[in-house]
Amino acid sequence: MNTEWRKIAELIKNNNSELTHDGKSKFAIELFLGKTWIKNTVDYIIELKTEWNLAVNCLRVLESEYATDYAYKIYKNSTNKDDRRIAVLVIKDIAHPKSIHWITEFLNDENVADFGLGVLDQLLWTEKIKPNKMTESLLNLAAEKKHDGLSEKVEFIRKYLTKKSSC
């Protein structure tokens, strides 16, 4: 395979100039793989095919915004509750910072609220976002929900954040 690095660099510069060096490398790999590969990989995961977890781990390494957007599209458009849950799980595992904007919607959906809180947890754990007023508001919203185990998970996240801030 012959790579046209100049073309790739130009695409990155024109579309994602704010990326770090690591982010630019991941975006370049995403360009090599192509949107069809990413879409097919998300679909493979949603169908829980053999070794779907390996596919999730590949998307996690890429931190693919396209995969995140595609999984969110599945969440929004699918009528299958299991597919919607797995789509949010994919979003959680990728932990792209943009997913912070969907957490309220996830928490308000009883079918995916636990995974929605997992998205927030993953973003904080991987330090893709910093604790702030918005994250505290999301934790408060989750704590108010009567879904099984959400309040315990909120307390776990808060303890982690407290411990981390004291280090």
C-alpha positions in Angstrom: 0.0 0.0 0.0 1.3 3.4 -1.0 0.3 6.2 1.4 0.0 9.8 0.2 1.1 11.4 3.4 0.9 15.0 2.0 -2.8 14.4 1.1 -3.6 12.9 4.5 -1.9 15.8 6.3 -3.8 18.3 4.2 -7.1 16.6 5.0 -6.3 16.6 8.7 -5.2 20.2 8.6 -8.4 21.3 6.8 -10.8 19.3 9.0 -9.2 18.9 12.4 -6.6 21.5 13.0 -7.2 21.5 16.8 -6.1 17.8 17.1 -3.0 16.8 19.1 -0.3 14.9 17.4 -1.8 11.7 18.7 -5.2 12.7 17.6 -3.9 13.5 14.1 -2.4 10.0 13.9 -5.6 8.4 15.0 -7.6 10.4 12.5 -5.1 9.4 9.7 -5.6 5.8 10.6 -9.4 6.4 10.5 -8.9 7.8 7.0 -7.0 4.7 5.9 -9.6 2.4 7.2 -12.4 4.5 5.7 -16.0 5.2 6.8 -17.3 2.0 5.4 -15.0 -0.1 7.6 -15.9 2.0 10.6 -19.7 1.7 9.9 -19.4 -2.1 9.3 -17.4 -2.5 12.5 -20.1 -0.7 14.5 -22.8 -2.8 12.8 -20.8 -6.0 13.7 -20.7 -5.0 17.3 -24.4 -4.1 17.4 -25.1 -7.6 16.1 -22.9 -9.1 18.8 -21.1 -11.3 16.3 -18.2 -13.5 17.4 -15.3 -11.4 18.9 -17.4 -8.2 18.9 -15.3 -7.1 21.9 -12.2 -7.1 19.7 -14.0 -4.8 17.3 -15.0 -2.5 20.2 -11.4 -2.3 21.4 -10.2 -1.3 18.0 -12.8 1.6 17.9 -11.7 2.5 21.4 -8.1 2.9 20.3 -9.2 5.1 17.4 -11.5 7.2 19.5 -13.5 7.5 16.3 -15.8 10.5 16.1 -17.4 8.9 13.0 -18.1 5.6 14.9 -19.5 7.6 17.8 -21.8 9.6 15.6 -22.9 6.4 13.8 -23.6 4.6 17.0 -25.7 7.6 18.2 -27.6 7.5 14.9 -28.4 3.8 15.7 -29.5 4.7 19.2 -31.8 7.4 17.8 -33.3 5.5 14.9 -33.5 1.8 16.0 -36.7 0.4 17.3 -34.9 -2.6 18.8 -34.2 -1.9 22.5 -31.2 -4.2 22.6 -29.6 -2.5 19.6 -30.2 0.9 21.2 -28.5 -0.3 24.4 -25.5 -1.7 22.6 -25.2 1.5 20.6 -24.8 3.4 23.9 -22.4 0.9 25.1 -20.3 1.5 21.9 -20.4 5.2 22.6 -19.3 4.6 26.2 -16.4 2.4 25.1 -15.2 4.9 22.5 -15.5 7.7 25.0 -15.3 10.5 22.5 -15.7 13.9 24.4 -18.6 14.9 22.2 -20.8 12.2 23.8 -21.1 14.4 26.9 -23.8 16.3 25.1 -26.0 13.1 24.8 -25.8 11.9 28.4 -28.9 13.8 29.6 -30.9 12.1 26.8 -29.5 8.7 27.8 -30.2 9.2 31.5 -33.8 10.1 30.7 -34.2 6.9 28.7 -34.9 4.1 31.2 -33.7 1.5 28.6 -30.2 3.0 28.5 -29.8 5.1 31.6 -27.3 2.8 33.2 -25.1 2.8 30.1 -25.7 6.6 29.8 -24.2 7.0 33.3 -21.4 4.7 32.1 -20.6 7.2 29.3 -20.1 9.9 31.9 -18.0 7.6 34.1 -15.8 6.6 31.1 -15.3 10.2 30.0 -14.2 11.1 33.5 -12.1 8.0 34.1 -10.2 8.4 30.8 -9.9 12.2 31.5 -11.5 13.1 28.2 -13.5 15.6 30.2 -12.8 17.3 33.5 -15.2 17.4 36.4 -17.2 20.7 36.2 -20.7 22.1 36.8 -22.1 20.1 33.8 -20.7 16.8 35.1 -22.1 17.5 38.6 -25.5 18.3 37.1 -25.4 15.0 35.2 -24.5 13.1 38.3 -27.4 14.9 40.2 -29.8 13.9 37.4 -28.7 10.3 37.5 -29.0 10.2 41.3 -32.6 11.4 41.0 -33.5 8.5 38.7 -35.1 5.5 40.3 -33.4 3.0 38.0 -31.7 0.0 39.6 -28.3 0.8 40.9 -27.9 4.3 39.4 -27.5 6.0 42.7 -24.9 3.5 43.9 -22.9 4.1 40.6 -23.2 7.9 41.1 -21.8 7.6 44.6 -18.9 5.4 43.3 -18.1 8.1 40.6 -18.2 10.9 43.2 -15.9 8.9 45.6 -13.5 8.4 42.7 -13.5 12.1 41.8 -13.0 13.1 45.4 -10.1 10.7 45.9 -8.6 11.8 42.6 -8.8 15.5 43.4 -7.0 14.9 46.8 -4.0 13.3 45.1 
